[in-house]
C-alpha cells in the first residue's frame, strides 16, 4: 500500500482510546474495590485477607501498558477515600497499589518475558511469584506505613496488619488477574456442552465464595471441583497436580481464621 494511503491513528482517536481505557480501568477497579470492602466482618482498618481490586490493577498495567497507571491511581484513591480512612491514608494506599502494580508488570516483562495468554508454565509461575507474592510486598509496605503514620491502627499490630495487607493483594492477583487477562477468550466457547460446563463451574465457584464470606466455615474448605476445570484446560493439565486445592495459595487463605479477633 502506498505511504499516502496508509491509515494512521489520529491524535483525537488515540485520545479517545485512552479515555475509554482510563474510564474502564477506574470503573472496574472501583467495582472490585467495593466488592472487597463488602467483607466488612473480616476487615479492620480498611484491610482484609482478600483484595480483588489489586488483581485488576496488575491486569490493567499488563493489558494497557504503563500508561494505565493514572487510572489505577484514580480508582484506588476513590475506593480508599470512600472508606472510613483519612484522605492522606487513602492517597498513601493508592500510591502503594499503583507503584506495586507497575513494579510487578515490569518484573514480569523483564524477567519472564510475560505473555498475557498464560500459554507457558513460566507465565503462570511468574504471575504467582512476581505479580502476586512479590509485588504485593511493595503495596503492603507502603499501605501499612500510610495507615500507621495517620494513626489508623489495623488489627493488633504492624506485623499482623502487614501480613493481612500482603495476603489480600497477593490473593487478589491469584484470583482475579488470570480471569481479567483471559476474559476475552470467553467469546470462543462453543457448543452447548462447553457452555454448560462453564456456567456450572462458575455457579459452584460463586456459591462457595458466598458461603465462605457470609457464613465463615470452621473447617477447611475443599475446592476439588477446580481440579476438573484445570484438567479441561491445556495449561492446567501440566501443573494441577502440584497446585491441587489442598496445597494452593487459595486453599491456604481459606483455612485462615475468618474473624479479626483471631488476629489479636
N, C-alpha and C positions, 0 to 999 in steps of 0.2 A: 504494500500500500504506500503510495507517495506520502512524503512527510507532510505535505499540505493537507492531506486528507486524514491524517492521524488524529483520533479523538483523544484529547487530553482533558482530565477533570479541571474545571474552572475553580477559582478561589471560592466562589459562592457555594459551589457544590461540595467542596471539601469542608467548608464551614458548616453547612447544613448536616453533613455526615457526622462531623464531630459533635455538634449539638445534640443530634439524635443519640449518639453513643453516650454522651455525657448524661442526658436525661434518663436513659435506660439503666445505666450503672447506678446512678443515685437512687432511682426508684427501686431497683432490685435489692440494693444494699439496705435501703430503708425497710423494705418488707421483711427481709431476712433478719434485720436487727430487731424489729418489733416482735417477730416470732421468737427470737431468742430471749427477749425480755418477758415474754409471756410465762416463762418458767419462774415466776416470782417466788414460789415456795422453796426453791433451792438456790436462790440468788442472795447475795449480800454485797452491799457497796457497789452495785452495778456489775457484779461478777457472777459467773455461773460456769458449770462444768461443760457447757456446750454453747458455742457461738457461731452459728451458721453464716453470719454476715462476713466473717473473715475469709471463709471459703469463697464467697462471692468476690471479695476484694482481690484475692490472688487470681481467680479466674479472669476478672476484668483486665488485669495487667497482662496476663498471658494471651488473652484474645485480642485486646485492643492496642496493646503496646504500652510503653511507659507514659505516653501522653494521657492515659486514663487516670493518672494519679490525682488530678484536681477533683475528678468526680468521686473517687474513693474517699478523699479527704472530706468533701462536702457531705456525702452520705453518712460517713462515720460521725462527723460532728453533729449532724441533725439528730441522729439516733441517740447519741450521748447527751446532747443538750436537752432533749425532751425527757430524759430520765432524771431521777432525783439526785443529780450531782451538780456542782457549780460549773459555770461556763469555762473556767480555767481548766478544770479537770476534764471536761468534755473535749477541749482543744488538745490537751495532752494525750488523751486516749485516741483521738482521731489521728493525731500526728504519728503515734506509735503504730497504729494499724496500717497507715499508708506507707511509712518507711519499711515496715516489716514485709508488706506485700511486694513492694518494689525490690527489696533485697532478695526475697525468695524467688521472684521471677528472674532476677539477674543470675543467681546461683544455678537455677535450672538451665538457663540458656548457656551459661559459660561452662559449667562442669558436665552436665548431662547431654547437652545439645537437645533439649527437650522438644518433643513433638506432642502437640495438644491431642492428637489422635489416640495417645496412650497405646500405640501399637507394639511397643517393645517393653520388655520386662524392666529395662533400665529407666524408662519413663515412669513406670509405676513406682519403682523403688525410689527414684529421685524425688517424685512428688511427695512421698511419705517422709523421706529423710530431710530434704532441703526445703520443700514447700510447706510441709506441715510441722514436723518436730523442730526443725532448725529455725525457720523464720519466726515461729511463734515465740522464741526466746526474746527476740527484739521487742515485739509488741508487749510481752509480759513485763519486761524490764521498764520500758517507758511508761506503760499504763499504770503499773503499781507505784512507780515513782510519783506520777501525777496525783494518784489517789492520796498518798501519804503527805505530799507537800501541801495539799489543800485540806489536810486533816479529815479525809474521808477514810475511816477505818473499815476495812473489809475483812470479814471473818475474825479470827482471834490473833492474827499476827502477819507480819510481812511475808514470812516464808510460805505460809499456807495460802495467802492471797496470791502470791506469785505462782504457786503450783496450780491453783484453780484458773488463773488467767491464762497461763500457758496451755493447760489442758483444754480449756474452752476453745482457744484459737486453733490448736492442732486438730482437735476433733472436728471443727468446722471445715477445715481443709479436707480431711479424710472423708467426710460425709457429703459435702456439697460441691467441691471443686471438680471431681471427676464427672459428676452429673452435668454441671454447667459447661464443661468442655465438650461433652458428647451429646448434649441435648438436641443439637441439630439433626443427629442421626435417627431420632425417633421417627422422622418422616420416612425413613427407609424400611420401617417394619411393614411387612406384607404378609397377608394370609390371616385367616380367622384364628388359626391355632396360635400363631405367634402373638397376635394382638391379645388373645385371651390370656396367654401366659404372662404377658407384660402387665395387664390390668390386675390379674390375680396376685402377682408378686408385689405390685405397688400397693394394693389394698392390704396385704399382710404386713408390709413394712410400715404403712401408716397406722395400722391397728396396733402394732407393737409400740410404736412411738407414742401414741396417745395413751396407751396403758401405762407405759413407764413414767410419763410426765404427770398424768392425772392421778394415778394410783401407784405410787412408788413401791416396787416389789421388795420383799425382804430377802429374797434369794436371787441367785444368778439367773439372768435372762438368757435363754438359748435362742440363737438365730440360725438354726441349722438349715432353714429353707433358703438362706442366702447362698449356701453351697450349690444348690440346684441352679440358681441364677448364674453363678460363676462358671459352672460346667457348661452352661448354654452359650457362653461367650468364648471366643478363640483365645483371648489373653488369659482369661480366668482359669482355663484348664491347666496352665503351667504352674500357677502358684497358689491355687486354692487349698491344696493340702498343707502348705506351710502357713497359710493365713486363714485357717478354718476358724469359725466363730469363737471357740474356746480360747484361742491364743491371739486373736486380733485386738488391735487398739480399741475398736468399738466395744468388744466384749469386756475388755479391761475397764473401760469407762462405765459400762452398765453395772459393773459389780461394785462401784464406789458407793459409799453411804449417800442416801438421797436427800438428806436434810442438812442445812448449815450447822445445826447444833452438833452434829457429829464431828465437825472440824474444829470445835473449840478445845 
